[in-house]
Amino acid sequence: MKKRRIIAVVLCLMVFAFMSLGSGSSDSKKKDIVSEGKEKTEDSKGGSGKSSKKTVPTIEEQVLLDKSGVKITATEYVNDSIWGEGIKLVIDNSTDKDLMVGCTALIVNDYMISDLFAAEVAAGKSANETMYLSSAELEAAGIESVGKVEIYFHVYDNDSFDDILNNEYAEIQTSEYASMDTTPNDGGTELYNAGGIRIVGKTVDEDSFWGASVLLYMENSSGRNVHISVEDMSVNGIMVDPIFYAEIYDGKKAIDDITLFSSDLEENGIEAIENVELKFKIYDVDTYDDIDETDVISFTAE
């Protein structure tokens, strides 16, 4: 069981790195999202939202967590040629249990970033690990220099799966913190704006890693952590089965794809994405209370 979990994580990381290298996608296959009666806006950062020079930050060695027999220390900020940017961690397990250490949320410069971090630490042992930050997602958010990393750690018993610690917050401020740019990379067509939650359609990519994708910018100032999903989605009038899961903490932003698998498109004879209809469903992450389910939202890709 343990070996299977580790292999699964490694395979996910390999796909993660492959996607971060920009495989299978080109700007020529990307279309703008246009919605009738709604004006398309430029990114607040201007253009791509990227600055002219990338800076690799540094950090001070610091203890992020020291509780219930688990100590996690950040030692160095690294930039690997394959895996990208990350934070080196030393994890000390002084309990009598074999532990798995991961995180429930990873946030960079106020943007929610996908996390594939998992570290297995045997009872009474230590482990040297690196928590990598998705290069593709940093680029999509227009983050050139990482100034702040927020981590919600999750630690559980590797045998019983019982929680030892959950949602333990830690914040790392890098050498770039004072000059950190948190301007939204929000150019596109606004699809939804209510109750402090805003969703902007940016582009449709017909040659993404899995097949095709719809890129969204989202921000949450609702006062609670929310989950956003997509329902009843159709492309060119044909129902499809998208993959989309966005969890956005209060006061944070996210850029994420609605993924359409190539097999689904091929089976339905969809060669080009022209017209899209969908509904967004939004609920509270902590209470599971429904917040909103939208009417049908329509847009075109041009």
Buried (B, 14 or more C-beta within 10 A) or exposed (E): EEEEEBEEBEEEBEEBBEBBEEEBBEEEBBBBBBBEEBEBEEBEBEEEBBEEEEBEBEBEEEEBBEEEBBBBBBBEBBEEEEBBBBBBBBBBBEBEBBBBBBBBBBBBBBBBBBBBBBBBBEEEEEBEBBBBBBBBBBBBBBBBBBBBBBBBBBBBBBEEEEEBBEEBEBEBBBBBBEEBBEEBBBBBBBBBEEBBBBBBBBBBBBBBBBBBBBBBBBBBEBEBBBBBBBEEBBBBEBEBEBEBEBBBBEBBBBBBBBBBBBEBBEEBEBEEBBEBBBBBBBBBBEEEEEBBEBEEBEBBBE
